[in-house]
Amino acid sequence: MVIGRHAPVPCSCGSDDCWEAFSSERAAIARYRTLAHIPDKTPITLQEVVDRALAGEEKARTALVETARYLGVGISNLIIGFSPEAVVVGGEIARAWDLIESALTEAIEHSVRRGLPSARILPSTLGDSPTLRGALSLVLASKFAAAFAA
């Protein structure tokens, strides 16, 4: 999904205009590196950026809020296309929900056309466990496969 130009990192496809390039974990880290003048060779994770933002570091917070804005632009496109009742935001950024929620919802409200039903935007309560997500996807896949086979 193309949402802009000159993203902070290239998308996995190599472009600089894709949603991933603006709203991914790598994009949030790149924004923080730029704002905090952290060299590329210095390792840093999104967990550390979120921890710093929650501890009150303004540059970390700014990086997450900007990432949330772009996340909201992409989510608004999904709302327009699919009209879901709810969108659940997961991953590490969901830990900073209190910091990013208003930027995220403002971007969505600004982009979704008037008259279209909006979706509830919620943080995930599952945490960031890949094992749990994988197990859940297997349960859902088998449940839906059984429903379609009947």
For each residue, the residues with C-beta under 8 A, 3 or more apart:
1: 18 19 74 77
2: 15 17 18 19
3: 17 18 19 22 70 73 74 77
4: 7 17 22 70 73
5: 16 17
6: 16 17
7: 4 10 11 16 17 18 21 22 27
8: 21 22 27 30 31 34
9: 21 24 26 27 30
10: 7 14 15 16 21
11: 7 14 15 16 17 18 20 21
12: 20
13: 18
14: 10 11
15: 2 10 11 18 21
16: 5 6 7 10 11 21
17: 2 3 4 5 6 7 11 21
18: 1 2 3 7 11 13 15 21 22
19: 1 2 3 22 23 70 73 74 77
20: 11 12 23 24 27
21: 7 8 9 10 11 15 16 17 18 24 27
22: 3 4 7 8 18 19 27 67 70 73 74
23: 19 20 27 28 67 70 71 73 74
24: 9 20 21 27 28
25: 28 29 46 91 92 93
26: 9 29 30
27: 7 8 9 20 21 22 23 24 30 31 67 70
28: 23 24 25 31 32 46 49 63 64 67 93
29: 25 26 32 33 44 45 46 49 63
30: 8 9 26 27 33 34
31: 8 27 28 34 35 62 63 66 67
32: 28 29 35 36 38 44 49 52 59 60 63
33: 29 30 36 37 38 39 40 44
34: 8 30 31 37
35: 31 32 59 62 63
36: 32 33 59 60
37: 33 34
38: 32 33 42 44
39: 33 42
40: 33
41:
42: 38 39
43:
44: 29 32 33 38 48 49
45: 29 48 49
46: 25 28 29 49 50 91 92 93
47: 50 51 92
48: 44 45 51 52
49: 28 29 32 44 45 46 52 53 60 63 64
50: 46 47 53 54 60 64 92 93 95 96
51: 47 48 54 55
52: 32 48 49 55 57 59 60
53: 49 50 56 57 60 61 63 64 96 99
54: 50 51 95 96 99
55: 51 52
56: 53 61
57: 52 53 60 61
58: 61 62
59: 32 35 36 52 62 63
60: 32 36 49 50 52 53 57 63 64
61: 53 56 57 58 64 65 99
62: 31 35 58 59 65 66
63: 28 29 31 32 35 49 53 59 60 66 67
64: 28 49 50 53 60 61 67 68 93 96 99 100
65: 61 62 68 69 99 100 103
66: 31 62 63 69 70 103
67: 22 23 27 28 31 63 64 70 71 93 100
68: 64 65 71 72 93 100 101 103 104 107
69: 65 66 72 73 103 104 106 107
70: 3 4 19 22 23 27 66 67 73 74 107
71: 23 67 68 74 75 89 93 104 107
72: 68 69 75 76 103 104 105 106 107 108 111
73: 3 4 19 22 23 69 70 76 77 107 111
74: 1 3 19 22 23 70 71 77 78
75: 71 72 78 79 87 89 104 107 108 121
76: 72 73 79 80 107 108 110 111 112
77: 1 3 19 73 74 80 81 111
78: 74 75 81 82 84 87
79: 75 76 82 83 84 87 108 112 116 118 119
80: 76 77 83 111 112 113 116
81: 77 78
82: 78 79
83: 79 80 116 117 119
84: 78 79 87 119
85: 119 120
86: 119 120 121 122
87: 75 78 79 84 119 120 121 122
88: 122 123 124
89: 71 75 93 94 97 104 121 122 123 124
90: 94 123 124 126 128 133
91: 25 46 94 124 128
92: 25 46 47 50 95 128
93: 25 28 46 50 64 67 68 71 89 96 100
94: 89 90 91 97 123 124 128
95: 50 54 92 128
96: 50 53 54 64 93 99 100
97: 89 94 100 101 123
98: 101
99: 53 54 61 64 65 96
100: 64 65 67 68 93 96 97 103 104
101: 68 97 98 104 105 121 123
102: 105 106
103: 65 66 68 69 72 100 106 107
104: 68 69 71 72 75 89 100 101 107 108 121
105: 72 101 102 108 109 121
106: 69 72 102 103 109 110
107: 68 69 70 71 72 73 75 76 103 104 110 111
108: 72 75 76 79 104 105 111 112 118 121
109: 105 106 112 118
110: 76 106 107
111: 72 73 76 77 80 107 108
112: 76 79 80 108 109 116 118
113: 80 116
114:
115:
116: 79 80 83 112 113
117: 83
118: 79 108 109 112
119: 79 83 84 85 86 87
120: 85 86 87
121: 75 86 87 89 101 104 105 108
122: 86 87 88 89
123: 88 89 90 94 97 101
124: 88 89 90 91 94 127
125:
126: 90 129 132 133 136
127: 124 132
128: 90 91 92 94 95
129: 126 132 133
130: 133 134
131: 134 135
132: 126 127 129 135 136
133: 90 126 129 130 136 137
134: 130 131 137 138
135: 131 132 138 139
136: 126 132 133 139 140
137: 133 134 140 141
138: 134 135 141 142
139: 135 136 142 143
140: 136 137 143 144
141: 137 138 144 145
142: 138 139 145 146
143: 139 140 146 147
144: 140 141 147 148
145: 141 142 148 149
146: 142 143 149 150
147: 143 144 150
148: 144 145
149: 145 146
150: 146 147
